[in-house]
Amino acid sequence: MRQGTLTHSDSDCATDGVYSSGAAIVEMPGADHVHIGRNLGSVPVVLDALYVDPAGSAPTVDAPNPGCDFQ
């Protein structure tokens, strides 16, 4: 995280982390790991992303919308 605060939720719509500037976020890959990041603050969220995937694989995998009430 370079700037701001990111609130992260999982596929159960439960908040599983709040990350501020300087924090690192590690997310597991795959369609069974839904990642929902929201900026609930007034400062824009700026982050750098590093994808470590097998060569030639897609960096993302679509997953069904979990239907969270905040979406």
N, C-alpha and C positions, 0 to 999 in steps of 0.2 A: 504494500500500500504506500503510495507516494503522498496522497492527500485525502482528507475527508474521513468518513466513517462508513463502513459497509456492514449492513446487517445481513447475515447469511442464514437461509432456511433450507431444510431438507425436503424429501418427498412426502413427509408427513405434515408439512407446513409449519413445523416447529423450528423456532430459532435455535440454531446450533453454534452460533458464533457471532461476535461483534468485533470487527477489526478496525483499528485506527491506523493513522500514519505510522509507518515503520514496521508494521506487522507483516508476517508472511501467512499466506493461505495455501493449504495443500488440499486439493480435491481429488477424490478417487474417480477414475474414468469409468465409462460404461453407462448404458441406458438405465440401469438399476440405481444409478446415483444422480438424482435430480439436483441441480444447483440453482438456487434462487438468491440473487444478490440484490439488495435494495439500499438506496441512499435515503435515509430518513432524516438526514440533517440538512443544513442550509449551505454547506460547503460542497462543491462538486467533488465526486470521487474520481481519483486518478490512480490507476494501478498499472504495473507492468505484468505481463503474462508470459510464462515460459511453459511450452508444451513439450513433454517428454513422451513421445509416442513412437511406435515402430515406423521405420521409413515407409512412406507412401500411404500411411493410414490417415483417415480424416481426423482433424483436431477436435471435432465434436460429434456426438451421436444424439439424434433426436429422441426424445422421450415424451410420453403422454403428459399433458398438463395435469398436475396433481389436484387442481381445483381449489387452491387456497383462497380464502375469503378476501385477501388483500390484493389479488390480481385483477 
